[in-house]
Amino acid sequence: MNCEQAKALLDTYIDGELGPDERAQLEQHLETCAECRATLARLRRFRDFFIANGPRYSPPPELKTKVLSRLEIAKRREATAWLRKPWLYAGILLLGGLLLSWWRISADSEKAIAQQAVSNFVRAAALEHLCDVVSPDPGVVGSWLTSKLDFSPPVVLPGLGFQMRGGRLDVVQNRKVAGLVYKRNKDLLTVFVWPAGGQPLRPNSRFLDGKQVSAWTQADLNFVAVSNMSGQGLDEVVDRLKNAIK
Amino acid sequence: MGDISRFEELFLPHLDAAYNLARWLGSGDEDAQDIVQEAYTRAFKGFAKFRGDNPRAWLLTIVRNTTYTWLRKRASQDKLVPFDEEVHAMPAEPVPSEAYQEARRGQVEAALSRLPAEYREVLLLFEFENWSYKAIAAALQVPIGTVMSRLSRARRRLQQELAHDRPEEMGDEL
């Protein structure tokens, strides 16, 4: 190694960043070269001088407070960052729309079912064909219906002066359903029953064409009760039926 | 989000180093304070991406980038960092020791301020922050050989600047 090569390596040598091979070669050269040794010593002195006298700037004490309050602001921003996402609002609107339309569709279908139950009720009365099987005995009516259908409708008495008149087959939403017929003087009550099959009815009551209609789901069966009685009496009858079915 | 206390634990101890770096790279006290605040905010936002085991190095890299962005913005507004005449007008005659020491520091600071920022940053990171060539190369995204030669050139330039300032004294000092 000559002096020129050696001098190019001196800084890195002082910095302790020279590879072992180059270091060995350089040290070999330094042993024999007084001039390079002097240069090395000068460089070391300068480096010591620089490290001893290089500026060290200290921040004013309030900087820490300033940084902390900036971080506080950043943290709060981050905490509410999700509020500033437009897709979030789009998502909420979409979901709201879906819920609304689902609610309207299911409300529509509930109304359609009630409507169908009422027209069945009216037609049977007009044709004076209320019952396919006539019997005051719920057991007889029940077993006849079970023989005609693919399920066993629970046939119970609501009390409150209603007598069992019999049962008939009817159609709601394109499926065969059981119709249980009760009478109390002029008050006629028909309860349509069919398996819920994953489409239960939300409990609801309404007036349709002057008839009271009440729908519910119980024991995996859908029930729609229709009556021509006046006043609000159907709800009480429905409560009795629900309790009796349990 | 609850990581703020961990963030503070990791990074607040390096506040002085952050400020020091901003000053070294050529910002005045006020700018350096703003830069440090900005850098901490950036660091906090990027905290999720921090995987390393060296928070100080990570923070200083952010401070470095923030400083350059800041100074570039400044430069387009009002030329460059104002030259501090007072610092440069150091008395040349020998003075008693404490004041003498003070004066020497002032000279080094003044000489440094005349160096390009990329020289100053390698000097600071290597001599005062004790980073390795490799760490500096990674932070600056340059080859190790560049760090090596830049450091050498920085020292030569600094020596020249100091000798130019006070030729007779540097002569026997060095």
Contacts between the chains, C-beta under 8 A, distances in Angstrom:
chain1	res1	chain2	res2	distance
A	11	B	148	7.5
A	11	B	151	6.5
A	11	B	152	4.4
A	11	B	155	6.6
A	12	B	148	5.6
A	12	B	152	7.7
A	15	B	126	6.9
A	15	B	133	7.3
A	15	B	151	7.2
A	17	B	132	7.1
A	17	B	133	5.0
A	17	B	148	7.1
A	42	B	174	6.2
A	43	B	155	7.6
A	45	B	174	5.9
A	46	B	155	6.9
A	46	B	159	5.9
A	46	B	174	5.3
A	47	B	127	7.3
A	47	B	155	7.4
A	49	B	173	6.6
A	49	B	174	6.9
A	50	B	108	6.8
A	50	B	123	7.7
A	50	B	127	6.6
A	50	B	155	7.6
A	50	B	158	6.8
A	51	B	127	5.6
A	51	B	128	7.4
A	53	B	101	7.9
A	53	B	104	5.2
A	53	B	105	5.0
A	53	B	107	7.8
A	53	B	108	4.5
A	54	B	108	5.9
A	54	B	112	7.5
A	54	B	123	7.6
A	54	B	124	7.9
A	54	B	127	6.8
A	54	B	128	6.3
A	55	B	23	7.5
A	55	B	24	7.4
A	55	B	105	6.5
A	55	B	108	6.7
A	55	B	109	4.5
A	55	B	112	7.0
A	56	B	20	6.2
A	56	B	128	7.5
A	57	B	19	6.2
A	57	B	20	4.8
A	57	B	23	3.9
A	57	B	24	7.3
A	57	B	29	8.0
A	57	B	32	7.3
A	58	B	16	6.0
A	58	B	19	7.2
A	58	B	20	7.5
A	59	B	15	6.3
A	59	B	16	6.2
A	59	B	19	3.8
A	59	B	32	7.4
A	59	B	33	6.8
A	59	B	36	6.9
A	60	B	29	7.5
A	60	B	33	7.3
A	63	B	15	6.6
A	63	B	19	6.4
A	63	B	33	5.4
A	63	B	36	6.3
A	63	B	37	7.8
A	64	B	12	7.0
A	64	B	15	5.9
A	66	B	33	6.7
A	66	B	37	5.6
A	67	B	12	7.4
A	67	B	15	6.6
A	67	B	36	6.5
A	67	B	37	5.5
A	67	B	40	4.9
A	68	B	8	7.5
A	70	B	37	4.8
A	70	B	40	6.4
A	70	B	41	5.3
A	71	B	4	6.5
A	71	B	7	7.4
A	71	B	8	7.0
A	71	B	40	6.3
A	71	B	41	7.0
A	71	B	44	5.7
A	74	B	41	5.1
A	74	B	44	5.1
A	74	B	45	6.6
A	75	B	1	7.0
A	75	B	4	5.1
A	75	B	44	7.5
A	78	B	1	5.9
A	78	B	45	7.7
A	79	B	1	5.9
